[in-house]
């Protein structure tokens, strides 16, 4: 079987990958050129990638990402465009804590991804020496950052390791499941990188970031959820695409990609699709396999992208038996030696979960960081018990859950080491040499949902000859923030 254009003269675009980046790319294609014929090919049996909601004990919950960064426009705008406007909801509470030094302590305010503008509110989280060390920042000579620097390395040099180990690590690690001493400041926390380049003192730079944010008078919630789960977003996008004539095929892995005289040939089991344009919205290893034949240089770059794995444990309790502290959850600094890295009190955080069954209480915990493989080799029952142990130690919760579910995201989060921005630029340069081909997804400009959508929009615009979006993302990646315990 060979599938090709029908002779109508319509341009045919094939999007490879049915996660949020691929679906957003298809949406952008139909929005910017409604005459385009769009086909989305997804290897697995479902759409949405790491956006996935399901029922546990009769309660609908997210089993992957659970919130959208609302201070960026892309995700909230897409949700509204596909009919979810009335379902967007801010967290009922966003007051997270740190489980550190043997107690749950309020998350300090006045920081940028854990980097404080002053030491005033850090007593208890840091030792007295750690608090004093922050004050030395104003007396130190400038620290050169060059073209890029690791977040942990730079912050430790300016403010001391305690700030990294007890504040930056749990926040940054919650976004990337990574190691703050390896993660690129330029790609992961671009605001801080700019402050490091333009200010002698890091705390002074953080205060300037905060003052700039105050002057912009941003109002409204920082994060949004969706009634019924963020997992509804990809399904709503897919429904919108089908209503506008797009074809979406799950269970259809792409086995090859090659250039033809007038476009592209996309091979699938038992057939192929002729296309004028192709968007690769895949994780780096899968994109590399398809690019081997057409751009070995881009494939080689993508093969250097490393990934971290993690697991989420969802636990459901009888509310009458589960007495929890106030707030939306807590983060856990790795230096404290516990197994879980975060917990979300999901029923507290999201009103839509709470309302489904007032007699039940839903919690989430997460385990796994870059380089941590041993804990993820445990079976599901062991991960549940490890989570229960840490929850008991942190909150005093001793009740037995009425239902549990472990969701594993193997190689789920790309790592952004020092120099990531330069690698992304090289990949895009190689791909740009092939007309009608573009790449997008979490491996490039940020791992959050808005970043994936921005990446998809820029890829589609690039196909039309507009490079402004790609150039802007290359200069200024989308910073992903941590929305409290358990993101």
Secondary structure, DSSP 8 states (H G I E B T S, - for coil): --B---SS---EEEEE--SHHHHHHHHHHHHH-TT-EEEEE-SSSSS-TT--EEEETTEEEESS---EETTSSHHHHHHHHTT-GGGEE--S---EEEEETTEEEE--SSEETTEES-SGGGBTTB-HHHHHHHHGGGGS-----TT--BHHHHHHHHH-HHHIIIIIHHHHHHHHSS-TTTBBHHHH-HHHHHHHHH-SSHHHHHHHHHHHHHHHT--S-SEEEETT-TTHHHHHHHHHHHHTT-EEESS--EEEEEEETTEEEEEETTEEEEESEEEE-S-HHHHHHHHTTT-HHHHHHHTT--EEEEEEEEEEEEGGG----SSSEEE--GGG--S-SEEE-HHHH-HHHHHH-TTEEEEEEEE--TT--TGGGS-HHHHHHHHHHHHHHHH------SEEEEEEEEEEEE--BTTHHHHHHHHHHHHHTSTTEEE-STTTS-SSHHHHHHHHHHHHHHHTT--HHHHHHHHS-------STT-
